[in-house]
Amino acid sequence: MVFIEFGLLIASTIAFALACVMSWRALREHRRASVWFRVGFMTLGFALQCAFLSLRGQSLGRCPLTSGFEVLIFVTWSIALFYFLVGGGYRLSLLGFFTAPLIVIFQCVALSLFHPVNLPTVDPGLGSVAPVDYWLEFHAALALISYGAFALAFVAGVMFLIQDRYLRVGKTGVFFHQLPPIRYLTQAIGRLLWLGFLLLSVGILAAFKMESFPGFYKLIAISLVWLAYGAVIAMRLVGSLGGRRLATITVAAFIFPILSCLFL
């Protein structure tokens, strides 16, 4: 089972890397990458992620969020999920070009932390496997899925800043013409921020139903993420953020979810 799980992750990482390589090659050759191959490799990578999480969950008898390694894989799965949900809806043709490298980096870090399944703990008083706290799983899963939305907002922000740079210097090229219009990127960033914030809010509320409250450092980490993105959304609502500032702050704010993963 260990070899199957490790093989699924290796194959998934390779699939995402191939999607990235194909896009890079196409850009260097001044042509558009084949959407069938690019999206095909992204789909294959996502399917392999699903297979791994399914196997891991069956082995654990619960949602596979019991270690930092599993958290990272779940986050990369969330990123890939939002890639498919958002890409087509906002005509972000190059979204995979920026998303695939992010997934590959996260999964390479996760692979370096790979370990066999941690068996469920035994309750000494009951002499059996301790019951699963489903509110804990709901809280953790929603929080990490929200990180997928924030990651895609980060990617859209990077694309916005590149597009904005091209427009300001008056430079064009194949890469420029594959970038989506500024308005699509602005809409995508705004809605991804709202979606991630709402999911994280529900996840935090679920923590109050858990049998044991999260540890102090975990609570601080997730609260900082919530406050950071809440502040960005508040500034957006009062009209103090234009497109460029919104993209810049969204890119910078992604440091909070990344750092918080150290405590989850």
GICOR-V456927 format. One record per residue. N is the residue number from 1. PHI is phi in degrees with one decimal (999 if undefined). PSI is psi in whole degrees, 0 to 359 (none if undefined). OMEGA is omega in degrees with one decimal (none if undefined). Layout:
BEGIN
n: [N & N]
phi: [PHI & PHI]
psi: [PSI & PSI]
omega: [OMEGA & OMEGA]
END
This chain:
BEGIN
n: [1 & 2 & 3 & 4 & 5 & 6 & 7 & 8 & 9 & 10 & 11 & 12 & 13 & 14 & 15 & 16 & 17 & 18 & 19 & 20 & 21 & 22 & 23 & 24 & 25 & 26 & 27 & 28 & 29 & 30 & 31 & 32 & 33 & 34 & 35 & 36 & 37 & 38 & 39 & 40 & 41 & 42 & 43 & 44 & 45 & 46 & 47 & 48 & 49 & 50 & 51 & 52 & 53 & 54 & 55 & 56 & 57 & 58 & 59 & 60 & 61 & 62 & 63 & 64 & 65 & 66 & 67 & 68 & 69 & 70 & 71 & 72 & 73 & 74 & 75 & 76 & 77 & 78 & 79 & 80 & 81 & 82 & 83 & 84 & 85 & 86 & 87 & 88 & 89 & 90 & 91 & 92 & 93 & 94 & 95 & 96 & 97 & 98 & 99 & 100 & 101 & 102 & 103 & 104 & 105 & 106 & 107 & 108 & 109 & 110 & 111 & 112 & 113 & 114 & 115 & 116 & 117 & 118 & 119 & 120 & 121 & 122 & 123 & 124 & 125 & 126 & 127 & 128 & 129 & 130 & 131 & 132 & 133 & 134 & 135 & 136 & 137 & 138 & 139 & 140 & 141 & 142 & 143 & 144 & 145 & 146 & 147 & 148 & 149 & 150 & 151 & 152 & 153 & 154 & 155 & 156 & 157 & 158 & 159 & 160 & 161 & 162 & 163 & 164 & 165 & 166 & 167 & 168 & 169 & 170 & 171 & 172 & 173 & 174 & 175 & 176 & 177 & 178 & 179 & 180 & 181 & 182 & 183 & 184 & 185 & 186 & 187 & 188 & 189 & 190 & 191 & 192 & 193 & 194 & 195 & 196 & 197 & 198 & 199 & 200 & 201 & 202 & 203 & 204 & 205 & 206 & 207 & 208 & 209 & 210 & 211 & 212 & 213 & 214 & 215 & 216 & 217 & 218 & 219 & 220 & 221 & 222 & 223 & 224 & 225 & 226 & 227 & 228 & 229 & 230 & 231 & 232 & 233 & 234 & 235 & 236 & 237 & 238 & 239 & 240 & 241 & 242 & 243 & 244 & 245 & 246 & 247 & 248 & 249 & 250 & 251 & 252 & 253 & 254 & 255 & 256 & 257 & 258 & 259 & 260 & 261 & 262 & 263 & 264]
phi: [999 & -60.6 & -66.4 & -66.0 & -61.0 & -62.8 & -63.6 & -62.1 & -69.4 & -60.6 & -63.7 & -63.2 & -62.8 & -63.0 & -61.2 & -66.1 & -64.6 & -65.6 & -60.6 & -67.4 & -61.4 & -63.2 & -66.8 & -62.7 & -61.2 & -62.4 & -66.8 & -66.3 & -92.3 & 58.3 & -144.1 & -84.7 & -70.5 & -62.0 & -63.4 & -64.7 & -72.6 & -63.1 & -69.6 & -61.7 & -68.7 & -63.9 & -65.1 & -61.8 & -61.0 & -65.9 & -61.9 & -68.2 & -61.6 & -60.3 & -63.6 & -62.8 & -61.9 & -65.0 & -62.7 & -63.9 & -63.4 & -65.6 & -67.2 & -82.4 & 74.9 & -165.9 & -63.0 & -75.1 & -136.4 & -99.0 & -154.0 & -61.1 & -60.3 & -68.2 & -60.6 & -62.4 & -65.0 & -64.0 & -64.9 & -64.1 & -61.9 & -63.8 & -62.4 & -62.5 & -59.0 & -70.0 & -58.7 & -73.5 & -73.7 & -98.6 & -49.2 & -69.0 & -66.3 & -113.6 & 54.8 & -89.1 & -62.6 & -97.7 & -59.1 & -65.3 & -60.2 & -93.6 & -75.2 & -56.9 & -61.0 & -62.6 & -64.1 & -61.2 & -61.3 & -61.7 & -72.2 & -64.7 & -63.2 & -62.9 & -62.3 & -69.2 & -105.2 & -58.2 & -150.7 & -60.9 & -59.7 & -83.1 & -64.3 & -55.3 & -72.3 & -99.7 & -76.0 & -58.9 & -72.0 & -92.7 & 69.0 & -145.7 & -64.5 & -63.3 & -64.8 & -81.8 & -88.4 & -69.3 & -67.2 & -63.2 & -65.7 & -63.3 & -60.2 & -66.7 & -64.2 & -64.3 & -60.9 & -74.3 & -65.9 & -62.2 & -65.4 & -63.2 & -65.7 & -65.1 & -64.2 & -68.7 & -64.1 & -60.6 & -62.2 & -63.0 & -64.4 & -61.3 & -62.7 & -61.0 & -64.7 & -66.3 & -60.2 & -62.7 & -62.9 & -57.5 & -66.9 & -71.7 & -91.4 & 69.5 & -103.3 & -131.4 & 172.8 & -59.7 & -62.3 & -59.8 & -72.9 & -87.5 & -72.3 & -73.6 & -59.9 & -53.7 & -65.0 & -66.6 & -66.8 & -63.0 & -62.0 & -62.9 & -60.5 & -59.7 & -74.2 & -67.0 & -62.5 & -63.2 & -62.3 & -62.4 & -64.8 & -66.5 & -61.7 & -66.0 & -62.2 & -64.1 & -62.2 & -67.0 & -61.8 & -63.2 & -62.0 & -73.2 & -97.4 & -69.9 & -65.4 & -131.7 & -68.5 & -58.1 & -61.3 & -57.6 & -68.0 & -63.5 & -64.2 & -63.5 & -61.1 & -72.0 & -67.6 & -64.3 & -62.5 & -61.8 & -66.6 & -62.2 & -75.2 & -62.5 & -66.0 & -62.4 & -64.2 & -62.5 & -63.3 & -65.5 & -67.5 & -83.8 & 80.4 & -90.2 & -120.5 & -82.4 & -58.9 & -66.2 & -66.9 & -60.6 & -63.2 & -63.5 & -68.6 & -64.0 & -63.0 & -66.8 & -66.8 & -65.7 & -63.3 & -67.4 & -60.7 & -62.3 & -67.1 & -65.9 & -61.2 & -68.3 & -112.0 & -86.6]
psi: [320 & 317 & 324 & 314 & 313 & 320 & 320 & 319 & 319 & 313 & 321 & 315 & 319 & 318 & 314 & 323 & 321 & 323 & 319 & 314 & 318 & 321 & 318 & 315 & 317 & 319 & 320 & 331 & 8 & 47 & 168 & 137 & 144 & 122 & 328 & 316 & 317 & 307 & 328 & 317 & 323 & 319 & 317 & 315 & 318 & 318 & 320 & 325 & 315 & 318 & 318 & 311 & 324 & 312 & 315 & 318 & 321 & 321 & 321 & 335 & 23 & 177 & 130 & 76 & 44 & 357 & 167 & 324 & 312 & 325 & 315 & 318 & 320 & 322 & 316 & 323 & 319 & 320 & 313 & 320 & 312 & 333 & 315 & 327 & 326 & 319 & 304 & 324 & 333 & 13 & 38 & 80 & 329 & 12 & 319 & 330 & 324 & 331 & 317 & 314 & 323 & 316 & 317 & 317 & 312 & 318 & 328 & 319 & 317 & 318 & 327 & 343 & 7 & 140 & 157 & 168 & 132 & 115 & 148 & 142 & 150 & 128 & 116 & 325 & 324 & 340 & 23 & 179 & 131 & 140 & 150 & 134 & 102 & 333 & 325 & 315 & 319 & 316 & 310 & 317 & 314 & 320 & 316 & 328 & 323 & 328 & 329 & 319 & 318 & 324 & 318 & 327 & 321 & 314 & 314 & 324 & 317 & 317 & 320 & 313 & 323 & 314 & 316 & 320 & 315 & 315 & 323 & 325 & 356 & 30 & 137 & 170 & 185 & 316 & 316 & 316 & 344 & 345 & 142 & 162 & 152 & 319 & 325 & 320 & 320 & 316 & 316 & 316 & 311 & 314 & 326 & 322 & 315 & 315 & 313 & 318 & 318 & 317 & 317 & 322 & 315 & 321 & 319 & 319 & 324 & 334 & 332 & 347 & 356 & 153 & 324 & 132 & 150 & 154 & 162 & 312 & 322 & 319 & 316 & 316 & 311 & 330 & 322 & 321 & 313 & 316 & 319 & 311 & 330 & 321 & 319 & 314 & 320 & 316 & 324 & 320 & 323 & 1 & 18 & 1 & 117 & 180 & 314 & 316 & 322 & 314 & 317 & 313 & 324 & 318 & 315 & 323 & 340 & 346 & 331 & 311 & 322 & 312 & 325 & 334 & 337 & 340 & 356 & none]
omega: [-179.7 & -178.9 & 178.7 & 179.9 & -179.6 & 178.9 & 178.3 & -179.5 & 177.3 & -178.9 & 178.7 & 179.8 & 178.4 & -179.9 & 178.5 & 178.6 & 178.6 & 176.0 & 179.1 & -178.1 & -179.3 & 178.7 & 179.3 & -179.9 & -179.3 & 180.0 & 179.5 & 179.1 & 176.9 & 176.0 & 178.0 & 177.6 & 178.8 & -178.5 & -179.0 & 179.7 & -177.1 & -179.9 & 178.7 & 178.7 & 176.8 & 178.5 & 178.2 & 179.2 & 179.6 & 179.5 & 178.5 & 174.2 & 178.9 & 179.9 & 178.7 & -177.9 & 177.9 & 179.0 & -178.5 & 179.1 & 177.9 & 179.8 & -178.3 & -174.7 & -178.6 & 177.0 & -175.6 & 178.9 & -173.6 & -177.8 & 178.6 & 177.8 & -178.8 & 177.5 & -179.9 & 179.1 & 179.3 & 178.1 & 179.2 & 175.3 & 178.8 & 178.9 & 179.1 & 179.0 & -179.3 & 175.0 & -179.5 & -179.3 & -171.3 & -171.3 & -177.4 & -176.4 & -178.1 & 178.5 & 180.0 & -172.6 & -178.1 & -176.4 & 179.5 & 179.3 & 179.6 & -177.1 & -176.7 & 178.4 & 178.8 & 178.4 & -179.6 & 179.3 & -179.4 & -177.1 & 175.7 & 175.9 & 179.8 & -179.8 & 177.8 & 179.3 & -174.7 & 176.6 & 177.4 & -178.3 & 170.9 & -177.7 & 178.9 & -178.4 & 179.6 & 177.9 & -177.3 & -178.5 & -177.5 & -178.9 & -179.5 & 179.8 & -179.6 & -178.8 & -179.5 & 175.2 & -175.3 & 175.1 & 176.0 & 179.9 & 178.6 & 178.7 & -177.1 & -177.7 & -179.8 & 179.5 & -177.4 & 174.8 & 176.6 & 178.3 & 175.4 & 177.8 & 178.8 & 178.2 & 178.2 & 174.8 & 175.8 & 179.7 & 179.1 & 177.5 & 177.1 & 178.9 & 178.4 & -176.7 & 176.3 & 177.8 & -179.8 & 178.5 & 177.3 & -177.0 & -177.5 & -179.6 & 178.5 & -177.9 & 177.5 & -179.6 & -179.7 & -179.1 & 179.8 & -175.7 & 175.9 & 178.2 & 179.7 & 178.1 & -179.3 & -174.8 & 177.9 & 179.7 & 178.5 & 177.6 & -178.7 & 179.4 & -178.3 & -176.6 & 176.2 & 176.9 & 179.2 & -178.7 & 179.5 & -178.7 & 179.7 & 177.8 & -180.0 & 178.8 & 178.2 & 178.3 & 179.1 & 177.4 & 179.1 & -179.9 & -179.2 & 177.9 & -177.9 & 179.1 & 175.3 & -175.4 & 179.5 & 178.2 & -175.0 & -176.1 & 176.5 & -179.2 & 178.8 & -176.9 & -177.0 & 177.5 & 178.0 & 177.0 & -179.0 & -179.7 & -178.4 & -178.5 & 174.5 & 178.4 & 178.9 & -179.6 & 179.4 & 178.4 & 178.4 & -177.8 & -178.3 & 174.4 & -179.0 & -179.9 & 170.2 & -177.3 & -177.5 & 179.5 & 177.6 & -179.9 & -178.3 & -178.7 & 178.6 & 177.6 & -178.8 & -176.1 & -177.4 & 177.1 & -178.4 & 175.1 & -179.5 & -179.1 & -178.1 & 178.8 & 178.6 & -175.4 & -176.8 & none]
END
